[in-house]
């Protein structure tokens, strides 16, 4: 698989199965096309895990890379795996990790990353997303298999261990451009969020009483992080908070929630990641910022209510 340089002068297209399959083929991955599914597009196999690319139309049109291990773990390791999932989510931008307990009382671990495509995407944007998703999940899976070898029972599938409609736009402003924090700050102002702090590397804003930070990360990608600081007792309340966050991650693929501990106690963070390896046009950036704010506040609303019995988000009062 060879590296490529994204071309920002390519107009985004409506994303369909054919465009995603073309991106996979150009990247050189081996795959199985999922012809019998309306949402699943293709499955890629590695020695210890599989990656499935699929669409979702839940609120916003999304392209997801969903990763599952070929093996599972015993329920007796729930505490160890829960801490490992939290550690991964707190230290890594992407992919988001979560666990589930199957009917046979076995623990399954999953990874997920997504790309917003409601405002279209170019072939290079799709390729950049798939490449980063594939490479980052290999690192994630190898990290977990090292800690929990039972997750990596080998698969006999082929491995990726090596490295007609005119949907074009005519407005040059719709061409993807390199992402920058000043562009993010401009979008926030357009959305009515004018009181911000930061520099060219980050911007912070209080939104409905929740501190939200916008950062540029390697990839490149836009990382949006919501902070809820209830100051919980880490010894008594960690498992409850961790399981609430994990359940949110399992049910809500657009964000990841996790626990962190500082000198004030156990806190909760919620992150949204937008891939920008091939740039974002203004419409795409606005969509991702709106999605980030909406889903982060919704996550903290739910998680804070589950943990402490009342909502930490100061939603505007309904005047109707």
matplotlib code that plots the C-alpha trace (Angstrom):
import matplotlib.pyplot as plt

x = [0.0, 1.5, 1.1, -0.7, -1.1, -4.7, -5.9, -8.0, -9.2, -11.6, -15.2, -17.2, -19.7, -22.7, -21.2, -22.6, -21.3, -19.5, -17.4, -16.4, -15.5, -13.4, -11.6, -10.9, -9.6, -7.3, -5.9, -5.0, -6.9, -8.4, -12.2, -15.5, -18.3, -21.5, -24.0, -26.9, -27.1, -28.6, -26.1, -23.0, -20.6, -17.5, -15.7, -11.9, -10.1, -6.9, -5.4, -7.1, -10.0, -12.4, -13.3, -16.7, -17.5, -21.2, -23.6, -25.9, -28.8, -29.5, -30.0, -27.0, -25.7, -22.4, -19.8, -18.6, -15.7, -16.8, -14.1, -14.6, -12.1, -12.1, -12.2, -13.7, -12.8, -14.2, -16.6, -14.1, -11.9, -14.6, -12.7, -9.4, -11.0, -13.1, -10.0, -8.2, -11.1, -11.2, -7.4, -7.5, -10.4, -8.7, -5.2, -6.1, -8.1, -9.4, -10.9, -13.4, -13.4, -16.3, -17.2, -20.4, -21.4, -22.9, -25.7, -23.1, -21.5, -18.4, -16.9, -16.5, -14.5, -15.2, -13.7, -15.5, -14.6, -16.9, -17.0, -19.8, -21.0, -24.3, -22.5, -20.9, -17.2, -14.5, -12.8, -9.6, -11.6, -13.0, -9.6, -8.0, -10.7, -10.4, -6.6, -6.5, -9.3, -7.5, -4.1, -5.3, -7.5, -4.5, -2.6, -5.7, -6.2, -2.5, -2.5, -5.5, -4.3, -1.1, -3.0, -5.8, -4.5, -7.8, -9.3, -7.0, -8.0, -6.8, -9.3, -8.9, -10.0, -7.8, -5.7, -4.9, -1.7, 0.3, 0.5, -23.4, -25.0, -23.4, -23.2, -20.4, -20.6, -19.8, -19.2, -15.4, -16.2, -17.3, -13.8, -12.1, -9.4, -7.0, -8.5, -7.3, -8.4, -9.1, -11.6, -13.2, -13.4, -15.1, -17.7, -18.4, -19.0, -21.4, -23.2, -23.6, -20.8, -18.6, -17.0, -14.1, -10.5, -7.4, -4.9, -4.0, -3.7, -7.0, -10.2, -12.3, -15.9, -18.5, -21.6, -24.7, -22.5, -20.2, -16.6, -16.0, -12.5, -11.6, -8.2, -6.2, -4.7, -2.5, -4.2, -5.1, -8.4, -10.6, -11.0, -13.8, -13.9, -16.6, -15.7, -18.0, -16.3, -18.5, -15.5, -16.7, -15.0, -12.8, -12.7, -16.5, -17.9, -15.5, -17.3, -20.7, -19.4, -17.3, -20.2, -22.5, -19.9, -19.4, -23.1, -23.3, -20.4, -22.1, -25.4, -24.0, -21.4, -20.8, -19.0, -16.9, -17.2, -14.7, -13.5, -10.4, -9.0, -7.4, -6.6, -10.3, -11.7, -13.3, -14.3, -16.0, -14.9, -16.8, -15.0, -16.1, -13.6, -13.9, -11.3, -9.8, -7.0, -8.2, -9.5, -13.1, -15.1, -17.1, -20.3, -18.7, -16.9, -20.2, -21.9, -19.1, -19.0, -22.8, -22.8, -19.9, -21.8, -25.1, -23.8, -21.4, -24.1, -26.5, -24.0, -23.2, -27.0, -27.6, -24.4, -24.8, -28.4, -27.6, -24.7, -25.9, -29.7, -29.8, -28.6, -25.4, -26.2, -28.0, -30.4, -32.3, -35.8, -38.6, -40.5, -43.3]
y = [0.0, 3.3, 6.7, 9.4, 13.2, 14.4, 16.7, 19.5, 20.6, 17.7, 18.5, 16.3, 13.8, 12.0, 9.0, 5.7, 2.0, 2.4, 5.4, 3.6, 0.4, 2.4, 4.0, 0.6, -0.8, 2.2, 1.8, -1.8, -3.6, -7.0, -7.0, -8.8, -6.6, -6.9, -7.1, -8.3, -5.4, -1.9, -0.4, -2.6, -2.0, -4.2, -6.3, -6.3, -9.1, -9.0, -11.8, -10.8, -8.6, -7.6, -4.1, -3.5, -0.3, 0.7, 3.6, 5.0, 7.4, 7.9, 11.7, 12.4, 10.4, 8.8, 6.3, 4.1, 1.7, -0.9, -3.3, -6.5, -9.1, -12.7, -13.8, -12.9, -12.8, -14.2, -12.2, -12.6, -10.0, -7.3, -5.0, -5.3, -4.8, -1.9, -0.1, -0.9, 0.5, 3.7, 4.1, 3.7, 6.2, 8.8, 8.5, 8.0, 10.2, 7.4, 4.8, 4.7, 1.5, -0.1, -3.5, -5.6, -8.7, -11.4, -13.8, -16.5, -14.1, -13.6, -10.1, -8.7, -5.6, -3.3, -0.2, 2.4, 5.5, 7.6, 10.2, 12.6, 12.4, 14.4, 17.2, 14.8, 13.7, 13.4, 10.2, 11.4, 12.2, 8.7, 7.2, 9.3, 8.2, 4.4, 4.5, 6.2, 4.0, 0.8, 1.8, 3.1, 0.0, -2.3, -0.4, -0.6, -4.3, -5.2, -3.2, -5.1, -8.5, -7.9, -7.4, -9.9, -12.6, -14.5, -11.6, -12.5, -16.0, -16.3, -16.1, -18.2, -15.3, -13.6, -10.9, -7.3, -7.4, -5.9, -2.7, 7.2, 10.3, 13.7, 14.8, 17.4, 20.8, 24.0, 26.4, 26.6, 27.4, 23.8, 22.5, 21.0, 23.1, 22.5, 22.5, 25.2, 26.4, 29.9, 28.3, 26.5, 29.7, 31.4, 28.7, 29.0, 32.7, 32.0, 29.6, 32.4, 31.2, 34.3, 34.0, 31.7, 31.4, 29.9, 30.3, 28.8, 25.3, 25.2, 27.0, 26.7, 27.7, 27.3, 26.0, 25.4, 25.3, 22.6, 23.4, 22.3, 22.3, 22.1, 20.8, 19.8, 16.3, 14.1, 12.4, 15.2, 15.4, 17.8, 16.6, 18.1, 17.4, 18.0, 18.3, 17.3, 17.5, 16.1, 15.2, 11.7, 9.3, 7.1, 4.3, 4.0, 5.3, 4.3, 1.1, 2.8, 5.7, 3.5, 1.2, 4.2, 5.6, 2.2, 1.8, 5.2, 4.3, 1.0, 2.7, 6.0, 5.6, 9.4, 10.0, 8.3, 8.9, 7.9, 8.5, 10.3, 10.9, 14.2, 15.8, 16.7, 13.2, 11.2, 13.2, 12.4, 13.4, 13.0, 13.3, 13.7, 13.2, 14.5, 13.2, 15.9, 14.1, 15.4, 18.7, 19.9, 22.5, 25.1, 23.1, 20.0, 21.8, 23.5, 20.1, 18.5, 21.4, 21.2, 17.5, 17.6, 20.1, 18.3, 14.9, 15.9, 17.8, 15.0, 12.5, 14.6, 15.1, 11.4, 10.4, 13.0, 12.1, 8.4, 9.0, 11.8, 11.9, 15.4, 16.9, 18.9, 20.6, 24.0, 23.6, 26.7, 26.9, 26.0, 29.3, 27.7]
z = [0.0, -1.1, 0.5, -1.4, -1.2, -0.9, -3.7, -2.2, -5.7, -6.0, -5.5, -3.0, -4.3, -2.8, -1.0, -2.1, -2.1, -5.4, -4.2, -0.9, -2.8, -5.3, -2.3, -0.8, -4.1, -4.7, -1.2, -2.0, 0.7, 0.3, 1.0, 0.7, -0.7, 1.4, -1.5, 0.5, 3.0, 2.7, 5.1, 5.2, 2.3, 2.8, 5.3, 5.6, 7.5, 9.6, 11.6, 14.9, 13.8, 11.1, 10.0, 8.5, 6.6, 6.8, 6.4, 9.1, 8.7, 12.4, 12.5, 10.2, 7.3, 8.4, 7.2, 10.0, 10.4, 12.9, 14.2, 16.2, 17.4, 16.3, 20.0, 23.3, 27.0, 30.2, 32.4, 35.2, 33.4, 33.2, 35.6, 33.8, 30.4, 31.5, 32.8, 29.5, 27.5, 29.6, 29.3, 25.6, 25.2, 27.4, 25.8, 22.1, 19.7, 17.6, 17.3, 20.2, 22.2, 24.0, 25.4, 25.5, 27.4, 25.2, 26.1, 26.9, 29.5, 27.3, 26.9, 23.4, 22.6, 19.7, 18.1, 16.0, 14.0, 11.8, 9.0, 8.5, 4.8, 4.9, 3.1, 0.6, 0.4, -2.2, -3.1, -1.4, 1.8, 1.8, 1.2, 4.0, 6.4, 5.5, 5.6, 9.1, 10.4, 9.2, 10.5, 13.9, 14.6, 13.9, 16.6, 18.9, 18.3, 18.8, 22.1, 23.4, 22.2, 24.0, 27.3, 26.5, 24.2, 24.2, 22.1, 19.2, 18.3, 14.7, 11.8, 8.7, 6.5, 3.9, 5.7, 5.1, 7.2, 4.3, 4.2, -13.2, -12.0, -12.1, -8.4, -9.0, -7.5, -9.4, -6.4, -5.7, -2.1, -1.8, -2.5, 0.6, 2.2, 4.9, 8.4, 10.9, 14.3, 12.9, 10.5, 13.5, 15.5, 12.5, 12.3, 16.0, 15.6, 12.7, 15.0, 17.7, 19.9, 20.2, 23.6, 23.0, 24.3, 22.9, 20.1, 16.7, 18.2, 20.2, 21.0, 24.2, 24.7, 27.4, 25.8, 28.0, 31.1, 29.5, 28.6, 25.0, 23.5, 19.8, 18.9, 15.8, 16.1, 14.0, 11.1, 10.7, 12.5, 14.4, 18.0, 20.0, 23.7, 26.3, 30.0, 32.9, 36.3, 39.0, 41.2, 42.0, 44.4, 42.1, 44.6, 45.2, 41.9, 39.1, 38.0, 37.9, 35.9, 33.6, 32.8, 32.1, 29.7, 28.0, 27.5, 25.9, 23.6, 22.7, 21.7, 20.3, 17.6, 17.0, 20.3, 23.0, 26.7, 29.3, 32.9, 34.0, 37.5, 38.6, 42.0, 42.3, 41.8, 39.0, 35.9, 32.6, 29.1, 25.9, 22.5, 18.9, 16.1, 12.5, 10.0, 7.9, 6.2, 2.8, 4.1, 4.8, 2.9, 4.8, 4.6, 5.9, 8.7, 9.9, 9.9, 12.0, 14.5, 14.8, 15.3, 17.8, 20.0, 19.7, 20.5, 23.2, 25.1, 24.6, 26.0, 29.1, 29.6, 29.6, 31.5, 34.3, 34.8, 35.0, 37.5, 39.8, 39.1, 37.4, 34.2, 34.1, 30.8, 31.1, 28.1, 27.0, 28.4, 26.0, 25.4, 23.5]

ax = plt.figure().add_subplot(projection="3d")
ax.plot(x, y, z, "-o")
ax.set_aspect("equal")
plt.show()
